[in-house]
C-alpha cells in the first residue's frame, strides 16, 4: 500500500528506512532496481519490480527431499517417487534426508540437512512443521524450499500466527520458500514435443490449473506451473515477474484467490506489460463487499473488487471469470500474432448462425466493418446474389463443397479492414463441414491474419475437429462462441494496450511538492476535518474553491456576504458534520442581509438541536452553471490510496457512475477515467449546454492523486462533492469537501 508506513517521513528518510530495514528481498534477484534511491516514489516505495532468479527452482542441479520415504502406503513415498522422476527429467542430483533411513529407493540417505554432501539448490520439505527446518536450510545455504504442510493461514487465527512465524524465519534465512499448503504441480511432467510460445501457469489452488495444464493435449505448450499456496514468501507477483522475462513465455495464466501485496502485483503486471507479455487471470471474489464503513460518498461507491478490477485494467491484466475462459484466452494470446487490423468478419454456411454470432460479437465490443461494395461484388462471384455478404457473410452452404469455398475465405482475408475471421460451425455436417475446416486451415497457413473456428458439436470426437482443427497451429479453435469472442476481444485489447504502453510508475513523483508542507500542518490524526479545513487542504494543492469566509456571528456573516458578493451560500462548518444537506445545514441563493442573518440563526439553532459542534458558519460564493462531479480518495486494504472520479451531487450514491485508479498514474489514465463514465456525455455538453472544462477536471484528478501519494495513509478518505466543472476554459470549483484523517 502506498505510503502505508512512511506517511510522516521526509523523502530521504523514507528511502533510508526502506533500505535499512531490509524491506527488499535478500534472496537471488535479477533485474533488481528497488534498492536504488532514484527508483523510489515520494512514499518511499519501489517503482520497479525485483525479479527473483527462479531458474534453479525450476531446474535445480541438486535436490534434497527432507522426510523422504520408500515405505509403500505412506503419502511421503508417492511424493518422493514423483520427485525422483522429476529430478531425472531435469537432470538434478537427489539427496534424500531422513534421520532413521540408510537409503531411500536405493539412494543413500542423509540423517540431517547439515550432512548434505553439497550445497543444494532446492529442498522439498515433507514434514508436518517446516519451521524448525528453515534455520538448518539457511546454514546449509539452500537457495529454495517447498513446504507442502497445511494448517497455516487457511485454518484461522492460530494458523495465521504460525504462518507469520514461518514467513519471518524465511525472511531472516535468505532462502526463498514456496508454500506452505502447496502441492506437486511444479513437478508435473510437461510435454517436450510441442513448439511455439508457451503458457506459464500460476495457481493458488492446484486443481484450478488442471484445465490449462490439459491444453497440452490440444497441442499448446506449457513451460512452468507455480502452485503458490499460502504465499508465506514467494507469491504470484514473483512468478509473474520471472515468467515475463523468459523468452519462451507467450502468455501467463493465473488463478488467484487472494493477492498478498497489491503493490507487488502491480509492479509485476507493469513488468509484463513493458515486455508485452499478456497476463490472463481469474481473480475470485467479484461479489465481495467492501469492508470499510465510509463517511464519504467516495468510500461508499467503490468496493474491494471494483478496485481489483480497475487495477488489473490499469496494467493490462486480462481478467476472466471462468477456468474455460482462462484456458481459451491464454491459449489465443500465447499463440496468435499481432493483429494487422481490428475488423472482424463472421463467415458461416447458415444465415441464422452468422446473424446470431454477429450480434454477440457486436455486443462484446468487437468491430464488424461492413464490407465494401467492390468486395461484396467479388464475393457474389461465388455466393448467390440473394444472400447477404456485407458482414456477416452467408455462403448458403453449397459453395463450401467445391473450389469456391477457399476462394471466398481468401477474398475475405485479403480485405485490408479485416484482421479476424470467425467461422462458427454449429455441428458436423459432412462432407461440407469437413471441406470447410480444411479450407480454413489451409488459408490460415497462408495468412498472418487470425482465423478462429467455433466447433459447436457437443461430441468433439469428429476427425474434422480432432485431427484437422486441433492439428493446426495457426487456426484458433474454440468450443463456445462466448469464449471465442472473449478471447478475440482480449487479444485485440492486449495489443492495443501494449502498442502504446506508458508505465504509470514512470510518471510517479520522486520528490515531495511544495504543497506537502502546507498540507501536513492541516492533518489532524484520527479526526475528520471541518469543511473549512478540508478546503484549506485542497487549496494547498492548488485546487480551486469558492470565495468564502468563516464567521461566528450574524453580523460577521452579513459583512462577509457583502465582501464575497451576492448571491451567497451559507453552510455550517464543523469536524463532526459528514453530510450537511441531510441535516438542513445548507442555505443557498441568499440575496440580502436579512436573509443572511436569518440563515445564520437557523443554521446555529439546528446545530445545537442536533448536538453538532461548529467551528463557525461558512459564507460562500454561489457558483452555478456546471456539471457536478465527485473526486475522491479512499484507502484500499490491498492497494493503498485509490482515486475515484464520477458523477456527483446529491444523487451520487444512486447513480454510482464512477471510475477508479490506483496511483500513480498520468494524464492519459485520468482522461481514460472520465471517458469510462456512463454519463460522460454531460461533460461533452447536452441539450444546448456548453461542453464542460474537461482539462480542468483532469487537472483536479491529478492534483488529488498527488495529495494521495504524498500524504499516503494519513488520509483515510477524501471526498470532493460536488466538484463543479464549469464551461470549457473556465475551470472547476470544489464546492464542498470532506476529509477523514487516519
N, C-alpha and C positions, 0 to 999 in steps of 0.2 A: 504494500500500500504506500502511495506516495507520501513521503514525509511522516510516516507513521510513528517514528521515534525521534525525529530530529527537528520538531517544529520550532524550538526556541534557540537553536544553534546558528551561528554565522555559517556562511558557505564554507569557509576554510575549516572551521571546527567540525562541520558535518563530514567533510571529506576525510579529515584526520580520524574521526571516530569510525567511519566505515572501514578504513584500512587497519587502524589499531585494534579494533575489536574482532578482527578476523572474520568479518561477515562474508568475505569471499571464500570460495572453496579452496581447500589446500590440496585436494587430490589432483590427479592428472588432468590437465586442461590444455586445449589448443585454441588458438584464436582468442585467448582471453584478453579483454581490454578493460574490464571493470576496475582494475587497480590503478588506472591512470586517472589522475585528478581531473584532467580535461574531459573525461568521459562520465562525469557525474553531473546530474542536474541540480537545480537550486535546493532540492530537498535532500541532497546527498546520496541519491540512489543512482545505480549504474544505468547507462544509456545503451549498452550493448551486451548481448548475451555471452557469458562464458560458455565455451563448448567443451564438455568433458571428452577426453580422448578414450572412447569406449572400444577401441579396436581390440585390446587384449581381453575385454569382457566377452565379446562375441567370438573371437578366435584366439583363445589363450594358447600359450606354448606349454603351460603346466597347470594342472587342475588338482586341487585337494578336495576330497569328499569326506567331510567331518561327520562321523557317525555311520560310515559305510557298513553294509551288511550283505551277506550272501546266504542267509538263512531263509529258506523258502517259506512263504506265507507271511513274512514281515513286510510292511509297507516300504521300509527303507531299502529292501532288497530290490524291489521293482524299480525304485528311483535310481539306485546305484547301477543297475543293469542298463537303464536308459542313458545315464551319464557316461558310462563306459563306451556305449555305441556312438554317442555324440562326439566324445573325445577322439575316437578313432577317425571319425569323418573329418574333424577339423585339424587333426594331427597334434593333439595335445598329450603330453605325458601325464599319467594319472597316479596320484598318491592317496590311497585310502588311509583314513585316520580313525582308529578305534582303540580304546585302552586295553581291550582284552582279546583281540583277534590277531593272530600272527599273520594272516593273509585274508584277502577278500577276492573271490573269483581268481585265485592263483596269483594275485599281485601282492607283494609284501606290504604289510600294514604297519603304519607308524602309530605308536601309542599316544602321541600328542602332537599338536601343531609345532611345538618347539623343536621336535626331532625330524621335521621335514628335511629331505636331503638337498633342497634347493629353494630359492625364492619362488613363490607361487604367484601366478597371475590372478587366478580365480579360485575361491574357496566356496563350496556349496555346503551349507550347514543343515544337516539332517538331525537336528537336536531340538528338544522342546523349548529350551530357553537359550537363545543365541547370545544374550548379553555377556555372560562370562567368557565367551569365546572371542569377543571382539578385541579385548586387550592382547590376547595371545596372537591374534592375527596381525595386530599392529606391530608387535615386537618382531614378528617374522617378516614384516614389510610386505604383506599380501596387498595386492592392488585393489581387488574387487571381491565382494562376498555376496551370496544369495541366501536369504533366510526364508524358508518355507513356513515356519511356525506360525500358527494363528493364535488368537487370544489376546490381541492387542487393541488398537483403537476401534476396531469393528465391534467390540464386545461391551463398550461402555466406559465409564469414568476410570475404573481401575485399570482397564486395558490401555486407555489413552495415556495414563501416567506411566505405565510400563513402556509404552512406545516412546514417550518423551525421553525416558532414561536411556533407551536404546539409541535414539537419534543423537543424544548428547554424547554418548560413548563413541559413536561412529564419527561425529564431528571432530572429537579430540584425536581419534586414531589416525585420520588422514586417508583411510581407505574409503571406497565408495560401496554402498550397500543397496542391493535390490531387494525390496520387501520391507517388512515381513508380510506374511499372508499372501505370498505369491505362489507360483506353480512352475511346471516344467516347460511351459510354452517356448521359452527362449532356446530350448534344447531340442526342438522338433526337427524332424528330417525334412529339409527343404529340397525340392526338386532342383537338380543342377543341369537339366537338359533343356531349360527354357531360356529364350533370348529376350532381348529388349529391356526397356526400363522396368524397374521393379517397384512393387509396393512395399514400404516399410510399415509394420503394424505395431501399434501401441494399444494395450488394453489394461484397464484396471480389473476387469473380470475376464479370466481366460476364456470361459465358454463363449463370451460375446464376440470373440475374434474368430470363431470357427468358420462362419460364412466367408470371411475374407481369405482365411487360410485355404479354404476349399477352391478358391479361384485358380489355384494351380492345376486342378483337374480340367479346367477350361483353357489351359494354355497360358495363363497370366502369371508372371514370375513374382515371387515373394523373396525378399532378401533378408529381412530380420523380423523378429517378433519380440517385443519388450512387454512382459506382463508386470506392470509396476506395483500391483498390490496396494499396500497401505502407504507407500511412498514416505517411509521414515527418512530416507535420504534421496536416492535417485528418484526423479519424478518425471512426469510426462514432458515437461519443458526441456529437461536434459536430453531426452531422446529425440524430440523434435529438432533441437539444435544440432545434434550429432548427425541424424539422418539427413538433414538438409545439406550437409557438407559432403555426403557420399555421392560419388559420380553416378552410381547405378540407380539412385533413387529417382523414380518418376513421379511418385506421389507418396504422401504419408497419410495413413488411415488410422484414426484414433477412436477408441471408445472410452469416454471419460465420465466417471461417476461424480467426482469432485476434484476441483483444482486445489492444489496445495498452496500455491503462491501465484496470485493473479499477475503481478508484475513480471515474474519469471516467465509465465506463459506468454505474455505479450512480447517480451524480448525474444523468445524463441520463435514465435509466429513472425515477428519482424525479420529475423534472420532468414527464415524460409521464404518470405516474400522478396527479400533482397536477392535471393538465389533463384527466384521464380519457381520454387518447388511448391506445388499445391498441397495444402493440408485439408483433409476432409475429416469431420468429427461428428460423432454422436455425443451430445452432452445431455445426460439425463437431468431432469428437474425443471422442465418447462413450466410446470404448474406450481412450483414452489412459490409461496407468498413471501414477500419481503418481511424480515423480522423487525424492522425498525418501527418505532412509534413516532411519527413525524408531526411536528407542529406546522411545518411549512407545506405549501402546496406541492413544491418540488418533491419533497420526501414522500408524498403520497402517490405521486404519479409513476414512479419507476420501481418495479420490483427487482429482486435479485437476478432473476433470469433475463429480464429486459437488459440489464447491464451486461451480462454474459453475451447475449445475442449481439448487442451493439459493439462490444469489444472485439468479438470474432470478426464481424463485418469490417471493422476499422482496420484490421490487419490481414484481411483477405482469407480468413479461415472459412471454409465452406461447411456450414452446419446443416446436417441432415437429421431426420427423425428416426429412421429405422435402419436395422442392420442390412436389409436388402438394398436400401439407398446407399449406404456406406460402401457396400460391395460394388455396386454398379458405377457409382460416381467416381470412386477411387480408381477403378479399372480404366474408365474412359480418360480421366485426367492423366493417368500414368502413361497411357499409350498413344493418345491422339496427338498429332502435330498441331502447331499453332494454326488458328483459322485464317484463311485467305479472305473471307468475307463473313458477315454475320447473318446474311439472309438464309432462311430455312425454307425448303420446299418439301411438301408432303406428297408422296407418289404412291399410288395404290392401284389394285385391279378392281376396286369397288368404290363407287362414288360415295356411298354411305360411310364406309370406313374412312375415306380420305377427309370428308367433311367433319366427321367426329374428331379425328386426330388434329385437324387444323384448328378447330375450335379450342381444344385443350391446349394446343401449342400457343395460340394467341393469348389464352388466359394465363399461361405460365410466363408470359412476358417475352416470348420469342418473336422475332420479326419475320413475318411471312410476306415478302415482297410480291406484288402482282407481276407476273412475267410480262415482258414487253410484247407488243403486238407482233413484231417480227419473230420473236421466239415462239409465240403461240402458233403462228403460221407454220414454222418449222416443225413443231410437234404434230400439227394436224396432217403432215405428210404421212404419218404412221398411225394416228389416232383419229377415229371418226369425228366429223365436224360437230356432231350434236353433243359431244362430251366436253366438259369444261377442262381446260388445261391452263387456266390462269394461275392457279395455286390455291388449293391442291390440284394435282394433276391426276385425272382419272383416265386410265388407258382402256377401260372396258373389258379387260381380260384377254381377249384373243391375240392382240399384238405381242403378248408375252411369249407365246408359243413358237415364235419364229424369229427371224433376224431383226425384226422391228424392235423387239424388246431391248436389246443392247443399244440400238441407235437412240431410243428415247432417253435412256439413262445417261448416255454420253452427252446428248444435247442439253439436258438439264444441268449437268455438272459443268458444261462449258460456259454457262451464263456467268458473267463476272460478278453479278449480285448474289449469287448462290454460293454459300460456304458449307452448307449442310443439306444432305438429302436423307429424309426419314421415310422408310418404307415399312408400313405395318402389314404383316401377314397374319391375319386373324386366325387362320388354321390351315393345315396342309391341304392342298388341292392339286395332287399330282395329275398330270405332269407339269401344269402351269407353275405351281409354286416351286418345283424343283428347278425348272428352267429360269425362273425369276431370280432365285437366290444365287444361282451360278453366274448369271449376268451381273448381278450386283457385286459379287466377289471379284469377278474379273475386272469390272470397271473400277473398283476400289484400288486394285493393284496398279492402275494406270493414272491415278489422280492423287493430288495432295489434299483434296477436299474430304470432309468427313462423310462417310456413308454409314448410316445406322439402320439396322433391321430389328423390328419388334416381332419376334416369333411367338405368336399368341396361343399356339397349341398347348393344352394342359398336359399332353403326353411327354413331349420332349425327347422321344426316342427315334424320331424320324431321321433318316440319313441326311436329308437336306439340312437339318439343324445340327445333328451331332457331328457329321463329317465335313459338310461344306461350310456352314457358317462358323462353327467353332474351330474349324481347321484354318480359318483365315486370321492373319494377324492385322489385317487392315480394316475389316468390317467390324464395327461395334455392334454386338448382338445383345438384345435385351429380351426379357420375358414379359414385361409390362410396359404399357405406354407411359404411365406415370413416371416410372424410374428412368425411362429414356429421356423424357422431357426435362426432368430434374437434372440429370447428368449433363445433357447438352447445354442447358442454361448455366450450370456451374462451370462448365468448360469455357464457354464464351466469356462469362464474367471474370474468371480467373485470368485469362489472357488480356482482357481489357484492363483489369486491375494492375497486373504486374507490368504491362507495357509502359505505364506512366507512373510507376510507384515511387512515391517520395516518403521516406520513413518519417513517421511522426516524431521519432526520437531525435532525428537530425534537426528538428525545429524547436526542441526543448530549450528553454533558457538555462544558461550555465551560471549566471550571476544574478544576485538579487537586484531588483529595480529600486530606484529612489522611493517608490511608493511604499516599500515594505516597512521602513522605519515609522512612517506616519501611521500605517495601519496597525503595527504592533502595539502602539500605545493605546489603541482603541479596544483591543481584545479584552474581554472580561471572562476569565476561565470559569466554565460551568454555568454561565449565565446567558440569558437572551438579551440582546441589545434592544434599546428603545428604537423606534423608527428614526428619531433624530440622530442617534449614534450610528445606526446602520447606514444612514445616508452619508454621514461623515466618512465611513469606511469606503463607500462607493466613490465618494468624491476624491479620496486619497488615491484611488486607482484610475482617476480621470473619467469616471462615468458621470454623465450629466444628471443633475437632479433639479427640481424646480427651485425658483427663488422662494425662500421661506425663512421664517423666524420662529424661535421657540419662546413662548411668553408664559407668564404665570399670573396674569391679571387681565380683567376685561378691558381696562384702559390701555394696557400694553398691546392687547390684541387689536384694538382699533388703530393705534399708531402703526402697528406692523402692517395691517391691511392697506393703509394709505401708502406705505413705502413699497410693499410688494406690488400693489396695483390691483384694482377690482377687475373682474370678479375674483373671489378667493375661495379656497377650500380650507376648512378647519378640521383638525384631527387631534384626538387625544394621543399623547405620546408617553409610553411607559414600558419598562422592561418586561412586564408580565402580560402585555396585550399581544395576542397572536393574530387575531382576525377582528379588526375594528368594526367592519361593516356589520357583522352579525350582532354586535353589541350596541349598534346605533351610535358609535363613537366617531362618525364621519359626517360632516355637513358640507354640501357642495353648492356652488353657484351663489354665494353670498355677495350682495352688491351694495350694501350700505353699512354705516357704522352701527345702526341699531340692530341689524341682523347679526353682525359680528358679536356685539355684546350679548345678545340673547343666546347665540350659539355657544359662546364661551361658558355661560352659566349652565346651559343644558348639558354640555359635554362633561363638565366637572361634577354635576349632580349625578349623572348616570354612572360615572366612575366611582363616586362614593357609594352609590347604591349597590353596585356590583362588587365592591370591595377591591377595586383595582387601583393600586398606587400609580400616580402620574409624576413625570418629571416636568410636565408642562403641557401646553397646547400648541400645536404647530399651525401657523398661519401660512398657507402655501399659495403660490401662483397657480391659477387654474389653467391647465394645458388641455386642449381639445384637438379634435380632428387628426386622429392617428389610428394605427392598428395596435390593439392591446396584445402584448406578448408576455410570456413569462421566461425568465432566465434564472437558473439556479444551480446550486452546488449541493450535493449530498455525499455522505461518506459511505461507500460500499465496503463491507467487511473483507471482501476479496481483493478488490482493485484499488481501494482508497478513494480519493476525491473523484467524483464524476460530475460532468457538466450537462445540464438539460436545457433545451430551448423548446418552446411550444406556444400554442395559442393561449393567451392569458385572460385576465378579467375574472369576474365573479363565477363564470361557468367553466373555469379551468379544469376542475375535477370531473365535470360532466363530460366535457369534450375529450379529455385525455389524448390530445393530439400533440405528441412530443417526440423529440429525438434526443438521444443521449450519446455522449462520447467520454472516453477515459483520457484525461490529459497524460502526456502532451499531445497536441495536435495543432495544425497550422490553419491558415486562412481557407484553403480548399476544403478541408474537413468541416470547418464552420459553415461554409456555404452549402456543403452537402447536407448538413443537418437541417438547414432551412428548406432545402429542396425536398427532403423526405416528408415534410409535413403535409397531411391531407388538406389542410387549409391554406396551403402556400398561395393560392390564387388571391387571397386577401392582401398579401404583400404586393402582388402584381397590379392590384387595382381592379375593383369590380363595381358594377352598377354606377359608372361615371366617376368613381373616386380615383384620385391620382395614385400612381404607384408609390409605395412606401419606400423609405430610405433603407434599402437592404444593406448597403455598405455600412451604415451606422449600426444596424443590428449585429452584423458580423463583428464589428469592432467591439461592441459591448460583450459579445460572447468570448472573444479573445482576451479581453481585459478581465473578465470574470475567471477565465481559465488561469490567467497569470496569478490572480489572487489565490485560487485553489492550490496551485503549485507552490507558491511561496509561503502561505500560511499553513499548508498541509493539514494535519488533523486537528489543528487549533480551531477550525471551523467545522462544526458538526453539520450544519445546514445553512444555506443562504438562499433567499427567495426574493427575487425582484418581480413583483406582480402588483399592478401592471407596469411593464416597460412599454411606454407609448412610443411607437415608431412613427415618426412624423412623415409628411410627404417628402419625396425624393429631394435630397440636398439640404434638408432641414434638421437632420439628426434624430436622436432618440433620447427620451427623458424617463428616468426611473421615478415613477410617481409614488411608489411605496416599496419598502424593503423590510425583510425580517432576517435576522442573523442569530443563530444559536451557536454559542461558543462551547468548546469542549473543556 
